Amino acid sequence: MMDPLDVTALQALSRQDSTYGAVGVLHDGPDLQAWWIWKDHEEVEPTESVMDHDDLLFVVRGTLRLELEDRDPVIVRAGELFVIPAGTPFRGYRWPRDGEPCLFLAVTAAGATFTRR
């Protein structure tokens, strides 16, 4: 059995930091994967990413701007949820760029593949 993790304190089973933000693994089970993503003074990734399964995002703090291929940018605020459909190229970052940090959860099916293009 797993103990509760305090997402707002950025607790995670493991964590990876980069110039594009930080990612904490919350769950990596046989059916479901979940992470928190922290964006604060991060660089905007120059490439888009693609998931081969739907990617459910829930913003806990701040505001996230999503750029999705063939669509106007989407603004997702704290308390809001957005699903990126499988196979849709996207990039996401803190908004506004000089605004407060953004913390969001990402949840997808176990074994989903995340690639950059």
C-alpha positions as MATLAB code, in Angstrom:
seq = 'MMDPLDVTALQALSRQDSTYGAVGVLHDGPDLQAWWIWKDHEEVEPTESVMDHDDLLFVVRGTLRLELEDRDPVIVRAGELFVIPAGTPFRGYRWPRDGEPCLFLAVTAAGATFTRR';
ca = [
       0.000    0.000    0.000;
       1.225    3.445   -0.877;
       1.346    6.377    1.538;
      -0.252    9.680    0.479;
       1.975   12.075   -1.437;
       1.688   15.839   -0.970;
       1.567   17.079   -4.560;
       1.596   20.748   -3.532;
       4.878   20.101   -1.682;
       6.207   18.350   -4.840;
       6.537   14.979   -3.133;
       7.049   12.127   -5.587;
       8.337    8.589   -5.878;
      11.083    9.989   -8.115;
      11.833   13.353   -9.688;
      13.583   14.619  -12.821;
      14.552   18.275  -13.340;
      15.401   19.978  -16.633;
      15.474   23.470  -18.099;
      11.874   22.806  -19.226;
      10.545   22.142  -15.709;
      10.423   19.320  -13.183;
       8.492   16.045  -13.337;
       7.621   13.896  -10.341;
       6.367   10.331  -10.664;
       3.240    9.834   -8.521;
       2.166    6.403   -9.720;
       3.556    3.836  -12.142;
       1.192    0.877  -11.983;
       0.067   -1.877  -14.345;
      -2.958    0.137  -15.551;
      -2.223    3.802  -14.820;
       0.643    6.298  -14.751;
       0.546    9.711  -13.068;
       2.992   12.594  -12.668;
       3.057   16.139  -11.414;
       4.744   18.703  -13.657;
       6.186   21.926  -12.196;
       6.833   24.902  -14.485;
       8.626   27.905  -12.960;
      10.954   30.121  -15.014;
      11.359   27.193  -17.385;
      12.365   27.440  -21.022;
       9.707   26.663  -23.636;
      10.501   23.326  -25.242;
      11.515   23.857  -28.872;
       9.901   20.586  -30.035;
       6.400   19.224  -29.703;
       5.554   16.014  -27.869;
       3.080   13.281  -28.753;
       1.411   10.677  -26.528;
      -0.002    7.493  -28.044;
      -2.831    7.489  -25.443;
      -5.089   10.268  -24.172;
      -3.285   12.488  -21.647;
      -5.487   13.923  -18.883;
      -4.155   17.158  -17.348;
      -5.424   18.848  -14.185;
      -3.965   22.219  -13.166;
      -3.419   22.465   -9.403;
      -1.755   25.898   -9.321;
      -1.167   28.698  -11.829;
      -2.038   28.630  -15.503;
      -0.879   26.362  -18.321;
      -0.828   27.332  -21.997;
      -1.101   24.400  -24.381;
      -0.209   24.639  -28.042;
      -1.833   21.802  -29.963;
      -1.311   21.099  -33.654;
      -4.088   22.510  -35.913;
      -5.812   24.282  -33.016;
      -5.732   27.663  -31.293;
      -3.771   27.679  -28.007;
      -5.714   26.491  -24.955;
      -5.391   28.181  -21.550;
      -5.997   25.850  -18.584;
      -6.291   27.487  -15.157;
      -6.049   26.141  -11.606;
      -8.979   23.810  -10.954;
      -9.509   23.043  -14.645;
      -9.006   19.776  -16.509;
      -8.094   19.205  -20.161;
      -7.537   16.008  -22.138;
      -4.990   15.968  -24.958;
      -6.231   13.380  -27.450;
      -3.893   10.522  -28.358;
      -1.631   11.315  -31.301;
      -1.986   15.112  -30.998;
       1.342   16.987  -31.111;
       1.525   19.504  -28.247;
       3.722   21.697  -26.075;
       2.808   23.277  -22.726;
       4.280   25.996  -20.546;
       3.544   28.416  -17.677;
       1.326   31.341  -18.665;
       1.851   34.198  -18.663;
       5.561   33.657  -19.084;
       6.334   36.089  -16.258;
       3.455   34.803  -14.114;
       3.304   32.542  -11.101;
       4.562   28.946  -11.242;
       2.295   26.281  -12.695;
       1.756   22.856  -11.147;
      -0.344   20.281  -12.959;
      -1.044   16.564  -12.911;
      -0.785   14.330  -15.969;
      -2.493   10.930  -15.996;
      -2.491    8.323  -18.764;
      -2.727    4.604  -19.360;
       0.219    2.482  -18.239;
       2.668    1.822  -21.036;
       1.761    4.988  -22.926;
       4.579    6.225  -25.130;
       5.737    9.851  -24.936;
       7.842   11.013  -27.874;
       9.298   14.323  -29.047;
       9.214   15.320  -32.680;
];
